[in-house]
Amino acid sequence: MHLASQRTGFLFRSRSLYLVAILLVAQSFLFATTTQAATPPNDSTASYLPDPGGIRFFIDTGHNVSGLFLQNYYATGGLAANGLALTEEFKDKDGLTVQVFERAIFELHQPSQTGDNPRPQPYVEHKLLGSILSAGRDFGRVENGITNAETRYFSETGHTLSHGFLAYWQNNGGLSAFGYPLSEEFSEENPADGQTYTVQYFERSRFEYHPEHAGTPYEVQLGLLGRQYVEANSYDPALFVPAKSLLLGSQQAVAVPSLMYHHIRDLSSPLNSDLNNYSVTPAAFVQQLDWLQANGYHTVTVSQITDYLKYGAPLPSKPVNLRFDDGWANQLFAVNEMKKRGMTATFFIITQASTYPYMTHEQVKQLDADGFEVASHTRNHPFLTKNPAAFGWDQISGSKADLEKLLGHPVRSFAYPYGDHNAAIDALVQKAGYDSGAGIEANAYWRTNRLFNEPAISVSNVRTLNTFISRVRYGL
């Protein structure tokens, strides 16, 4: 079968989107990132930091690429051909320095010194993943194949390369990048999604035809053989844990005011009632947002702050976190006002609350869909230190499970009800798989060495703009 048709130059047998399963970091053994193979790769600066000095940091997976590996990454097609970096450089079992990517594994080779070459230069090759992962399969041979303008025959392996696959092979590095063809084109079911694609195996890769991207540069994509190889071999899970950006170095602390809200509602008498002490009026809230925007502040989520501390992921200038506790329905006023201004926030949700009007499950899901961070505030908002450890574990891990079932993705941040916690509670939060735990200590300094005791500045009872400004600037 040849990839040729009147409209696109291709024939195909499949019409389905190729989705890759989520592979999780550490706890579930692999990577904390989700990739859709059939989605056109996005090589914009949104996915990584700039690379002064020959370093590129992939925020998506938390890994750096540098030196000869980075040069080779760009020379062989960048993100489209190689995918995201899944590890840092490391020594494999054969003593080679390697780095794993979604679609390839790079190997650094150092030639031996000879009389003709007294100063041999190291070079990068891609692991023969196509050969390795297709070992034992009989692809046969084509004898006396033809070579013309649309077809090339390789006597070395007895296979032909034609039309769209030939054009991709020629335009993206040819023999040095992909090696010889090991098969003809054929239809193959992908084990990751059960869908059938037109594919062709090469020594270093697998070409896949994606008709859903016909007429674009992404009609031909490379299979995720790097991931596939890792799944089939025993790798240390620690290799895939995100690292800090080499561009920023080690981050020990950062000043980010985390402004804690509860109710957004009009006040009622008596003014000193408990509910009013935890309330900001809608008019005051709008005034506060306008002041933040007018003075150059940029809102970030708790997870963004954590990613800066743990991995060096960048933060905008003058970052500020807006934190909403409990999940009260009247916080939806704040949601709409923030959406108007392109702002974000973190909402700590009580997952099994049953009294005063709370957001519905659908409203919480919409928060998540709108780009706000949905985080955990236990199931029932108890004092955690005043109850048995088993009860605390159910509240901490159970609320995470509740939200992840509702949202369909990991929940990373936790807030202690009443700010009530100790070292034992902190350990439970970490054990449950959260990246951070937020208390109510009144300051703006987040620190790497206390990710499970991060601060907050209450603005729930702020009545004047001047008081709000003092809280933002000085934590007063």
C-alpha positions in Angstrom: 0.0 0.0 0.0 1.3 3.5 -0.9 0.4 6.8 0.6 -1.1 8.5 -2.4 -4.5 10.1 -3.2 -5.7 13.0 -5.4 -6.4 15.4 -2.5 -3.6 14.8 0.0 -1.1 12.5 -1.7 -2.1 9.8 0.9 -4.2 6.7 1.1 -5.1 5.6 4.6 -7.0 3.0 6.6 -7.7 4.9 9.9 -9.8 7.9 10.9 -9.3 7.9 14.7 -7.5 10.2 17.0 -4.4 8.7 18.6 -4.5 9.3 22.4 -1.6 8.3 24.7 -2.4 7.1 28.2 -1.4 9.2 31.2 1.8 8.1 32.8 2.3 9.4 36.3 5.5 10.3 38.1 6.9 8.3 41.0 3.7 7.1 42.7 2.5 5.3 39.6 6.0 4.8 38.3 6.4 7.0 35.3 5.7 10.5 34.1 3.5 13.4 35.4 2.4 14.6 32.0 -0.2 13.8 29.4 0.5 13.8 25.7 -1.8 13.3 22.7 0.2 11.9 19.8 -2.3 13.0 17.2 -2.4 16.6 18.4 -0.1 18.8 16.3 3.0 19.4 18.4 3.2 22.9 19.8 6.8 24.2 19.7 5.9 27.7 21.0 7.6 29.4 23.9 4.6 28.6 26.1 5.9 25.1 26.6 9.4 25.9 27.7 11.8 28.6 28.9 14.2 30.3 26.5 17.5 28.6 26.1 20.4 31.1 26.7 23.7 29.3 27.0 22.3 26.2 25.3 19.7 25.1 27.8 16.0 24.3 27.2 13.7 23.6 30.1 10.4 21.7 29.4 7.9 23.0 31.9 5.5 20.3 30.7 7.7 17.5 32.1 10.2 19.4 34.2 13.4 18.4 32.4 16.4 20.2 30.9 18.1 19.6 27.6 21.5 21.1 26.9 24.8 20.8 25.0 25.1 18.3 22.2 21.8 16.8 23.1 20.1 20.1 22.6 21.9 20.7 19.3 20.8 17.3 18.1 17.3 17.9 19.3 16.9 20.9 17.1 18.8 19.4 14.2 16.6 16.3 14.0 13.2 18.1 14.0 12.7 19.5 17.6 9.4 18.8 19.4 7.6 17.3 16.4 10.2 14.6 15.8 11.5 14.0 19.3 8.7 15.0 21.7 9.1 16.3 25.2 12.1 15.4 27.4 11.2 12.8 30.0 14.4 12.6 31.9 17.7 14.5 32.6 20.9 13.0 31.1 21.9 9.8 32.9 24.2 6.8 32.5 22.5 3.7 31.2 23.5 0.1 32.0 26.1 0.1 29.2 27.7 3.3 30.6 26.5 5.5 27.8 25.2 9.0 28.6 21.6 9.0 27.4 18.4 11.1 27.6 14.9 9.8 27.1 12.3 11.7 25.0 8.8 10.8 24.1 9.7 9.7 20.5 13.5 8.9 20.8 16.3 8.1 23.1 19.5 10.1 22.6 22.9 8.4 23.1 26.2 10.2 23.5 29.1 8.4 21.8 32.8 9.1 22.3 34.9 7.6 19.4 38.3 6.0 20.3 41.4 7.9 19.7 43.4 6.8 16.6 46.5 7.9 14.7 44.3 9.5 12.0 42.0 11.0 14.6 43.9 11.9 17.7 41.1 14.2 19.1 37.9 12.5 18.2 34.7 14.5 18.8 31.7 13.0 20.7 28.5 12.7 18.7 24.9 11.9 19.4 22.9 9.0 17.9 19.3 8.0 18.4 18.8 4.5 19.9 17.6 2.0 17.3 14.1 1.9 18.9 12.4 0.8 15.7 14.7 -2.2 15.4 14.5 -3.1 19.1 10.7 -2.7 19.4 10.0 -4.7 16.2 12.5 -7.5 17.0 11.1 -10.9 16.2 8.5 -9.6 13.7 8.8 -10.9 10.1 8.2 -8.0 7.7 9.4 -10.0 4.7 11.3 -8.5 1.8 10.6 -6.9 -1.5 12.9 -8.3 -4.1 14.0 -6.1 -7.1 12.0 -3.1 -6.0 11.8 0.0 -8.2 13.1 3.5 -7.6 11.5 6.5 -9.3 10.3 10.0 -8.5 7.8 8.8 -5.9 9.4 5.6 -4.6 12.8 4.6 -3.4 13.9 1.0 -3.0 16.5 0.0 -0.3 18.3 -3.2 -1.2 20.0 -3.1 2.2 16.7 -4.1 3.9 14.5 -5.1 0.9 11.9 -2.4 1.4 10.4 0.5 -0.4 9.6 4.0 0.8 7.0 6.0 -1.1 5.0 9.2 -1.4 4.2 10.9 1.9 6.4 8.8 4.0 9.3 9.2 1.5 8.8 13.0 1.5 8.9 13.1 5.3 12.0 10.8 5.4 13.8 13.0 2.9 12.9 16.3 4.4 13.6 15.5 8.1 17.1 13.9 8.2 16.8 10.8 6.1 19.1 7.9 6.8 21.0 9.5 9.7 17.8 10.4 11.5 15.6 7.4 10.9 17.8 4.6 9.4 16.6 2.1 6.8 13.0 1.0 6.4 12.4 -2.3 8.1 8.9 -2.9 6.7 6.5 -1.8 4.0 3.5 0.4 4.9 0.9 -1.6 6.7 -2.0 -1.2 9.1 -1.3 -1.7 12.7 -3.4 -1.5 15.8 -1.9 0.8 18.4 -2.0 -0.9 21.9 -2.3 2.4 23.7 -5.7 3.3 22.2 -6.8 0.3 20.1 -7.0 2.4 16.9 -5.6 1.3 13.6 -3.0 3.4 11.7 -1.0 3.2 8.5 2.6 2.8 9.8 6.1 2.0 8.6 8.9 0.9 10.8 12.5 2.2 10.5 15.6 1.4 12.4 15.2 4.4 14.7 11.5 5.2 14.5 8.0 4.4 13.4 6.1 6.6 10.9 2.4 7.0 11.5 -0.1 8.6 9.1 -2.8 10.7 10.8 -5.6 11.6 8.4 -7.2 13.9 10.9 -4.3 16.3 10.1 -4.4 15.9 6.3 -3.1 18.9 4.5 -1.0 20.1 7.5 2.6 19.4 8.4 1.3 16.8 10.9 0.0 14.2 8.5 3.0 12.1 9.3 4.0 11.8 12.9 6.6 9.7 14.7 5.4 7.1 17.1 6.1 7.5 20.8 8.8 4.9 20.8 10.7 6.5 23.7 7.7 6.0 26.0 7.0 2.6 24.6 10.6 1.5 25.2 10.5 2.8 28.8 7.3 0.9 29.5 8.9 -2.3 28.2 12.1 -2.0 30.3 13.0 -1.5 33.9 13.9 2.1 34.6 14.4 3.8 37.9 11.2 5.8 38.5 13.4 8.6 40.0 14.7 9.4 36.5 11.3 10.7 35.5 10.7 12.9 38.5 10.7 16.6 37.4 13.9 18.5 38.1 14.7 22.2 38.6 15.3 24.4 35.7 19.0 24.9 35.1 18.2 28.3 33.9 17.0 29.6 37.3 19.1 27.5 39.7 18.0 26.5 43.1 15.0 28.4 44.5 14.8 28.5 48.3 12.0 31.1 48.8 9.7 33.5 47.0 7.5 36.3 48.2 4.0 35.8 47.0 1.1 37.2 49.0 -1.6 34.5 49.3 -4.8 36.5 49.9 -7.3 34.3 51.7 -11.1 34.9 51.1 -14.1 33.1 52.4 -17.5 34.8 51.7 -18.1 37.4 49.0 -21.5 38.8 50.2 -23.2 42.0 51.5 -22.8 42.5 55.2 -25.7 42.3 57.6 -26.2 43.3 61.3 -24.6 42.8 63.7 -21.4 43.9 62.0 -19.2 41.7 64.2 -21.1 38.5 63.6 -18.9 35.5 62.8 -20.2 35.4 59.2 -19.3 39.0 58.6 -15.9 38.5 60.0 -15.3 36.1 57.2 -16.9 38.3 54.4 -15.8 40.8 51.8 -18.6 42.8 50.1 -18.9 42.4 46.3 -18.1 46.1 45.8 -15.0 45.9 47.9 -13.8 42.8 46.1 -14.2 44.5 42.7 -12.2 47.5 44.1 -9.4 45.1 45.2 -9.2 43.4 41.9 -9.0 46.7 40.1 -6.2 47.9 42.4 -4.2 44.7 41.8 -4.5 45.0 38.1 -3.8 48.8 38.0 -0.6 48.2 40.1 0.9 45.5 38.0 0.1 42.4 40.0 -0.3 39.0 38.2 -2.4 36.3 39.8 -1.0 32.8 40.1 -2.2 29.5 41.6 -0.8 27.7 44.6 0.5 25.0 42.2 2.4 27.6 40.2 4.2 28.8 43.3 5.0 25.2 44.2 6.4 24.6 40.7 8.6 27.6 41.1 10.0 26.3 44.4 10.3 22.7 43.3 11.3 22.9 39.7 12.2 26.5 38.9 9.2 27.0 36.7 8.9 30.8 36.1 6.5 33.2 37.8 5.3 36.5 36.4 6.4 39.8 37.8 4.6 40.9 41.0 2.9 37.5 41.6 -0.1 37.3 43.9 -2.3 34.3 44.8 -6.0 34.7 45.5 -7.2 31.8 47.7 -10.8 31.0 48.4 -11.6 28.6 51.2 -14.5 26.1 51.6 -16.2 26.4 48.3 -19.1 28.7 49.2 -21.6 29.4 46.4 -21.2 33.2 46.9 -17.6 32.9 45.7 -19.0 32.5 42.2 -19.3 36.3 42.1 -15.6 36.5 42.5 -15.1 33.9 39.7 -17.0 36.0 37.2 -15.1 39.2 38.2 -11.8 37.4 37.8 -12.7 35.9 34.5 -13.5 39.4 33.2 -9.9 40.4 34.1 -8.2 37.3 32.9 -7.2 36.4 36.5 -6.8 33.1 38.2 -7.1 31.7 41.7 -7.0 28.6 43.9 -10.3 27.3 45.4 -9.9 25.0 48.4 -13.1 22.8 48.3 -14.7 20.9 51.2 -15.8 17.8 49.3 -18.7 16.5 51.5 -20.1 19.7 52.9 -23.8 19.8 53.6 -24.9 23.0 55.3 -24.6 26.7 54.2 -25.0 27.0 50.3 -21.9 25.5 48.7 -21.0 25.2 45.0 -22.5 22.2 43.3 -20.3 19.5 41.7 -21.1 21.0 38.3 -20.0 24.4 39.4 -16.7 23.0 40.8 -16.1 21.2 37.5 -16.7 24.5 35.7 -14.2 26.2 37.9 -11.7 23.7 36.8 -12.7 24.0 33.1 -12.3 27.8 33.3 -8.6 27.4 34.4 -8.9 28.0 38.1 -7.1 25.6 40.4 -9.4 23.3 42.4 -7.7 22.1 45.6 -8.6 20.1 48.7 -9.8 21.4 52.1 -10.8 18.0 53.5 -14.2 16.2 53.3 -15.9 17.9 56.3 -13.6 20.7 57.6 -12.6 19.2 61.0 -9.8 20.0 63.4 -7.3 17.5 62.2 -5.0 17.5 65.2 -7.9 16.8 67.6 -9.0 13.5 65.9 -7.3 10.1 65.4 -4.8 9.7 62.6 -7.1 7.3 60.7 -9.8 9.9 60.7 -7.4 12.5 59.5 -6.2 10.2 56.7 -9.7 9.7 55.5 -10.3 13.5 55.5 -7.0 14.2 53.7 -6.7 11.4 51.2 -10.4 11.0 50.8 -11.0 14.6 49.7 -8.3 14.2 47.2 -9.9 11.1 45.8 -13.3 12.8 45.7 -12.0 15.7 43.7 -9.9 13.6 41.3 -13.0 11.4 40.6 -15.0 14.6 39.9 -12.4 16.4 37.8 -10.5 13.5 36.2 -7.0 14.7 36.9 -4.6 14.9 39.9 -5.3 17.5 42.7 -2.1 18.9 44.0 -2.7 21.4 46.8 -4.2 21.1 50.2 -5.3 23.7 52.9 -5.6 22.8 56.6 -9.0 23.6 58.1 -8.7 26.4 60.7 -4.9 26.3 59.9 -4.8 23.4 62.4 -1.9 21.0 61.7 1.3 19.6 63.1 4.2 17.6 61.8 2.1 14.4 61.9 -0.7 16.0 59.8 1.9 17.5 57.4 3.3 14.0 56.9 -0.2 12.6 56.1 -0.7 15.4 53.5 2.6 14.6 51.9 1.9 10.8 52.0 -1.5 11.4 50.3 0.3 12.8 47.3 -0.2 16.5 47.5 2.6 18.9 46.5 1.9 21.4 49.2 0.0 22.2 52.3 -1.3 25.7 53.1 -1.8 27.0 56.6 -2.8 30.5 57.8 0.5 31.9 59.0 0.4 35.5 58.1 3.3 36.3 55.9 4.1 36.3 52.2 7.2 34.0 52.1 6.9 30.6 50.6 9.9 28.3 51.2 11.2 25.1 49.7 11.9 23.7 53.1 8.4 24.0 54.3 6.1 23.1 51.4 3.6 21.7 53.8 3.3 24.8 56.0 2.9 27.6 53.5 1.5 31.0 54.5 -1.7 33.0 53.9 -2.8 36.6 54.5 -6.5 36.9 55.5 -8.5 39.6 53.7 -11.8 38.1 54.7 -12.7 40.9 57.0 -11.0 43.8 55.1 -13.3 46.8 54.9 -11.2 49.6 53.3 -8.9 49.7 50.3 -6.0 51.1 52.3 -6.2 48.1 54.7 -6.2 45.8 51.7 -3.1 47.5 50.2 -1.3 47.1 53.5 -2.1 43.4 53.6 -0.8 42.9 50.0 2.4 44.9 50.5 3.3 44.2 54.1 1.1 41.3 55.3 -0.4 43.6 57.9 
